[in-house]
Amino acid sequence: MNFSDIFKSSFLEAASAVSILDMFIAIFLSFTMGVLIFMVYKKTYKGVMYSSNFGLLLISLPMITALVILAVTSNIVLSLGMVGALSIVRFRTAIKDPLDIAFLFWSIAVGIVLAAGLITLGVFGSLMIGGVMVLYGNRKSYDSPYILLITLNNEETENHIVEYIKQNVKKQIVKSKSVTNGTIELNYEVRLKNDSTIFINDLSKMDAVTNAVLVSYNGEFLG
């Protein structure tokens, strides 16, 4: 093997299969879209405190995916080997919020699309997805459902309390009712008329009402 054979090696030929400009554009746009995804995630997050590590993942995942796709598109043999290598990877991290799955797939998809050269699709699609998530994810708090828990010790006042609830909420649905030794517990799913929750204070002061609690409701109910 002489000096010229080194430059004819398949390894060096593969190194020049993807141009520097293509790599820069793909990685830069992937980073930009990753930041956009992260901002949408922060804007639409409904929990108490979002995970900064998950936010960093949303930024880096499009760039990592773009690197993989750039490598795969440059060499068919490498693509087959990479498919086999990735097929043995197992991730066991639990996803707490189903919406997080959408953000993960969005990050992966935009990295694939940008690395494939479909820049218009990647950018326009990300803007559309982000707009939809912000629009539907930032609904006013009083449009979101709540669970109203009321404990009574006198069944004669139940009808009066139910009428009071109907007058002060936009919508109410009975989720459960339990009676134990004269104590009545009512669980309502309610939607508020506005941001005010003062009616809960007045409700707790009514005769026979021993407890009144209003809690956020995520759409799932057990009971």
Secondary structure as the mmCIF struct_conf table of DSSP 4:
data_model
#
loop_
_struct_conf.conf_type_id
_struct_conf.id
_struct_conf.beg_label_comp_id
_struct_conf.beg_label_asym_id
_struct_conf.beg_label_seq_id
_struct_conf.end_label_comp_id
_struct_conf.end_label_asym_id
_struct_conf.end_label_seq_id
HELX_RH_AL_P HELX_RH_AL_P1 PHE A 3 PHE A 7
TURN_TY1_P TURN_TY1_P1 LYS A 8 LYS A 8
BEND BEND1 SER A 9 SER A 9
HELX_RH_AL_P HELX_RH_AL_P2 SER A 10 ALA A 15
TURN_TY1_P TURN_TY1_P2 SER A 16 SER A 16
BEND BEND2 ALA A 17 VAL A 18
HELX_RH_AL_P HELX_RH_AL_P3 ILE A 20 THR A 44
BEND BEND3 GLY A 47 MET A 49
HELX_RH_AL_P HELX_RH_AL_P4 SER A 52 SER A 74
HELX_RH_AL_P HELX_RH_AL_P5 ILE A 76 LEU A 86
TURN_TY1_P TURN_TY1_P3 SER A 87 ILE A 88
BEND BEND4 LYS A 96 ASP A 97
HELX_RH_AL_P HELX_RH_AL_P6 PRO A 98 ALA A 115
TURN_TY1_P TURN_TY1_P4 ALA A 116 GLY A 117
HELX_RH_AL_P HELX_RH_AL_P7 ILE A 119 GLY A 137
TURN_TY1_P TURN_TY1_P5 ASN A 138 ASN A 138
HELX_RH_3T_P HELX_RH_3T_P1 SER A 141 ASP A 143
BEND BEND5 SER A 144 SER A 144
STRN STRN1 TYR A 146 LEU A 152
BEND BEND6 ASN A 153 ASN A 153
HELX_RH_3T_P HELX_RH_3T_P2 GLU A 155 THR A 157
HELX_RH_AL_P HELX_RH_AL_P8 GLU A 158 ASN A 168
STRN STRN2 VAL A 169 THR A 180
TURN_TY1_P TURN_TY1_P6 ASN A 181 GLY A 182
STRN STRN3 THR A 183 LEU A 192
BEND BEND7 LYS A 193 ASP A 195
HELX_RH_AL_P HELX_RH_AL_P9 ILE A 198 SER A 204
TURN_TY1_P TURN_TY1_P7 LYS A 205 LYS A 205
BEND BEND8 MET A 206 MET A 206
TURN_TY1_P TURN_TY1_P8 ASP A 207 ALA A 208
STRN STRN4 VAL A 209 SER A 216
BEND BEND9 GLY A 219 GLY A 219
#
